[in-house]
Amino acid sequence: MKALTLLQAVNDALRLEMARDKNIIVYGEDVGVEGGVFRATENLQKLYGEDRCFDSPLAESGIVGTAIGMALAGLKPVVEIQFDGFVYPGFNQIVSHVARIRNRSRGAWTLPMVIRFPYGGGIRALEHHSESMEAYYAHTPGLKVVIPSSPYDAKGLLISAIRDSDPVIFCEPKRMYRSVKQEIPEDAYTIPIGKASVVRQGDAITVVSYGAQLKEVMEAAAQLAQDGINIEVIDLRTIYPFDRHTIIESVKKTCRFLVVHEGPLNFGVGAEMMAVVTEDAFLSLEAPPTRLGGFNLTIPLARGEHHYMISTDKIIVTIKELLSF
Amino acid sequence: MFKNYDPREGKMLSLLNADGILKPNGGPVLSDEGLLEAYRGMLRARVCDDMAVSYQRQGRMLTYPPLKGQEANQIGMIMAINKNDWLVPGYREMGAWLQKGVPLYYIFLAWYGNELGNSAGKEYRILPIAVPIASQTLHAVGIGYAMKYKKEDAVVVACTGDGGTSQGDFSEAMNFAGVWKVPVIFYIQNNQYAISCPRSKQTAVNTLAERAFGFGFEGVQIDGNDIQAVYQAVKLAADKARNGGGPTLIEGYTYRLAAHTTSDDPTRYRKNEEVAAWEQKDPLLRLKKYLLNKKMITAEETQQWSEVVRKEVDEAFRKVEASPDPTLEDIFKYHYKEMPAELRRQLEQHKAYLERKAQQ
C-alpha cells in the first residue's frame, strides 16, 4: 500500500499498464516532456520513450481522430484532452466515429481506446476549464463514461478502462486531483465498469452522486449522522452503462431518493436517475424523487462560481426536507 | 521525380493523354499487361457504377454516390500499392474497393442499407465508408503511426475530395502527418465540385496539391484521368513512404461525370457543354484508344467484358436483394462488445410489446 493523490493514482495506473502492454500509446497536448499540465503523465516519456508518450500538435480533433486510426490498427491509445472545455473540437470524431465504428462494421472493427480529461469546476479557472458535460457522452450510443471519485477508484477504473474492448470517456475530477491522499495497493487492480459502489450504508434516504460532487455528499452524510440521520450514499462510478440494480435495491430499502451532480440539471444524469427510480421503485417512494444539479447556465468565472457549486448545506437542507415530506 | 512537377510552378504530371498517346518520363509506369488489367478494373468499376445508378432509378437501391469519370484515380491508386497496404476511403470509392478485392455483394449491401456490408473491408485493410467529410483522413494518420511504430512494411492511402480540403480535419491530418512523418498518401480526387460548389469557392490557392508545402511535405498535381500518371504518383509516394520519407499529397485532377448522388440534379449548377468537354477526357476512353492502337484488345472483347461484368453485377445485386434484413437483435448487438443491461432491457421491453401486439 502507498498513499497517493487522485492525480498520482492516474499516473500510477498509466505507468503500470504501459509496462504491461507495449501497444499502449499515451499522447496529448503537453503530455510528453511536461507530463501534462496537471502532471498526470509525469515521467512516462522517460520510462517508455518518445514513441509511446509524446506531445501532439495542439489540435483536439487530431488527437481523437488519430487515436481512432491507431486503435483500428491494433494499438491501444490513451489520449489526454487538456480540459473538459477543449474536448469540443474533437466532439465530431467522438460522436461520429469513436462511438460508432463497431456498430457501423457490425463488430468487424473495434475501438479499444481511452479519452481522458479533467472535468468540473471549483478551481477558480479561466472559462472553458470548469465544465461538467458528462451527459453529452452518456447520451451518445456506443460510449462508456467513467468518473472516479477517489484515488483508489481512479486507479482501478482507469486500468479497467484501458483493458476494456470498447472506447471509454474517462472524466477526472480535477478539484480532487490533489485534495486527498488515500492508501491504495501498489500493484495493478481493476474495478468493474458499470457497477456502482455503496460508499455509505444507511436507511434514511438513497443519495446518488459521483466524481467531485461526492465530497459534499459525504460531508453532508457525516453531519446528518450527528443528528442520528443515516443516509445511504451510492457512487455511480460509471455514468454509462449505469448500475440500475444497485440504485433500485437501495431505494426499495430507504424509500427516498436524491441525486446530486455538478453538471446542468435539465436533461442531465440526474434526470435519468430520477426516471429509473420512478420506473422501478415507484411504489416504494415516500417522497418525490429529487435532483440537485448545477443551474442550466454557463458555469460562472471564478468570482461568481460559488453561486453555482452545490454546497454541503444545500444537500443537508434538501435531505431534511425530503425526510419530513 | 516530384521535383519536376512542382504544382507551384503550374506543372501537372500527365503521361497518357486524351488521344491515348503515352509519353513516358522515365518514371515507373504500368506495363502493357498492367494496362490491360487496369482497363478491365476500370471497366468493371464503370459497369458496377452505372448499374448501381440504374437500380436506384428502378427503386431497388437507396441513395448512391456515383464515381463515373474518376475510375483511373481509384484503379491506379490500388494497383500502385501492395496487398497489405491500407485504404481509408470516404464514400465515393467503389472502384478502389473492387480493385482491392472486396466482393461486390458486400459493397452493394452497404449501399442497400445494411451495416453488414461494412464488415467486409477488414481483411482487405479497407476502413468502412466514412461520410463526415475528410474526418477519415485523421484515421489514416493514426494507422500510419501504428505502421511506423510496429515497423510494418505498409503504407496508408487516405481519400478525400476537393471539398474535403476545406475541413479542419484535413488540415489537422496533414499537419499531424507532417510532424509524425508517417507513411500516408493523401489522395484528393479533385472532381471539381463539392455537390454544387465549384473548386474555386473552396480555396484561394491555385492547386490543392500545393497546400502540402505548408505542412512541410511534397504535393503533386496529376491528371487524374490518366491511369499512368496515377500509378506513377502513388507508386513513387508509396516507395518514399516505405523508405521513411513521410507523407505525400496527390491531387488527382479529374471530373465527376455523374451526379453527386442519385438525389442530386447537376444541371442546376453546371453546363452540359462542360460535361461534354470532360467526356472527351474520359479515362476509359483514352486507355481504350491506347490498347486498341497497340492491338491488345478489340472492340468486341471490351463488349464481351462488359457483358461478363453486367452478369456479375446482376447476380451480386440479386443476392443483395435476397439477403435478410438485419434483425431486431442485430441492431442492438454491435454497439458494445457486451450488451449493457440498459440496452438489453430496451430490447426485451420492445420484444414483449411485439408479443402483446401479436396476441391482440
Chai-1 contact restraints between the chains, C-beta under 6 A:
chainA,res_idxA,chainB,res_idxB,connection_type,confidence,min_distance_angstrom,max_distance_angstrom,comment,restraint_id
A,D51,B,Y149,contact,1.0,0.0,6.0,A-B,restraint_1
A,P57,B,N175,contact,1.0,0.0,6.0,A-B,restraint_2
A,P57,B,F176,contact,1.0,0.0,6.0,A-B,restraint_3
A,P57,B,V179,contact,1.0,0.0,6.0,A-B,restraint_4
A,A59,B,E172,contact,1.0,0.0,6.0,A-B,restraint_5
A,S61,B,D169,contact,1.0,0.0,6.0,A-B,restraint_6
A,S61,B,E172,contact,1.0,0.0,6.0,A-B,restraint_7
A,G62,B,L138,contact,1.0,0.0,6.0,A-B,restraint_8
A,G62,B,E172,contact,1.0,0.0,6.0,A-B,restraint_9
A,G62,B,F176,contact,1.0,0.0,6.0,A-B,restraint_10
A,G65,B,L138,contact,1.0,0.0,6.0,A-B,restraint_11
A,T66,B,L138,contact,1.0,0.0,6.0,A-B,restraint_12
A,T66,B,V141,contact,1.0,0.0,6.0,A-B,restraint_13
A,T66,B,G142,contact,1.0,0.0,6.0,A-B,restraint_14
A,T66,B,F176,contact,1.0,0.0,6.0,A-B,restraint_15
A,I68,B,H139,contact,1.0,0.0,6.0,A-B,restraint_16
A,I68,B,G142,contact,1.0,0.0,6.0,A-B,restraint_17
A,G69,B,H139,contact,1.0,0.0,6.0,A-B,restraint_18
A,G69,B,G142,contact,1.0,0.0,6.0,A-B,restraint_19
A,G69,B,I143,contact,1.0,0.0,6.0,A-B,restraint_20
A,M70,B,G142,contact,1.0,0.0,6.0,A-B,restraint_21
A,M70,B,Y145,contact,1.0,0.0,6.0,A-B,restraint_22
A,M70,B,A146,contact,1.0,0.0,6.0,A-B,restraint_23
A,A73,B,I143,contact,1.0,0.0,6.0,A-B,restraint_24
A,A73,B,A146,contact,1.0,0.0,6.0,A-B,restraint_25
A,L75,B,A146,contact,1.0,0.0,6.0,A-B,restraint_26
A,S96,B,P132,contact,1.0,0.0,6.0,A-B,restraint_27
A,R102,B,Y334,contact,1.0,0.0,6.0,A-B,restraint_28
A,N103,B,Y334,contact,1.0,0.0,6.0,A-B,restraint_29
A,N103,B,H335,contact,1.0,0.0,6.0,A-B,restraint_30
A,R104,B,E115,contact,1.0,0.0,6.0,A-B,restraint_31
A,R104,B,N118,contact,1.0,0.0,6.0,A-B,restraint_32
A,R104,B,P128,contact,1.0,0.0,6.0,A-B,restraint_33
A,S105,B,N118,contact,1.0,0.0,6.0,A-B,restraint_34
A,S105,B,S119,contact,1.0,0.0,6.0,A-B,restraint_35
A,S105,B,P128,contact,1.0,0.0,6.0,A-B,restraint_36
A,R106,B,E115,contact,1.0,0.0,6.0,A-B,restraint_37
A,R106,B,L116,contact,1.0,0.0,6.0,A-B,restraint_38
A,R106,B,S119,contact,1.0,0.0,6.0,A-B,restraint_39
A,R106,B,Y334,contact,1.0,0.0,6.0,A-B,restraint_40
A,G107,B,Y334,contact,1.0,0.0,6.0,A-B,restraint_41
A,A108,B,S119,contact,1.0,0.0,6.0,A-B,restraint_42
A,A108,B,K122,contact,1.0,0.0,6.0,A-B,restraint_43
A,P141,B,H335,contact,1.0,0.0,6.0,A-B,restraint_44
A,G142,B,H335,contact,1.0,0.0,6.0,A-B,restraint_45
A,S165,B,K337,contact,1.0,0.0,6.0,A-B,restraint_46
A,D166,B,Y336,contact,1.0,0.0,6.0,A-B,restraint_47
A,D166,B,K337,contact,1.0,0.0,6.0,A-B,restraint_48
A,P241,B,P340,contact,1.0,0.0,6.0,A-B,restraint_49
A,P241,B,E342,contact,1.0,0.0,6.0,A-B,restraint_50
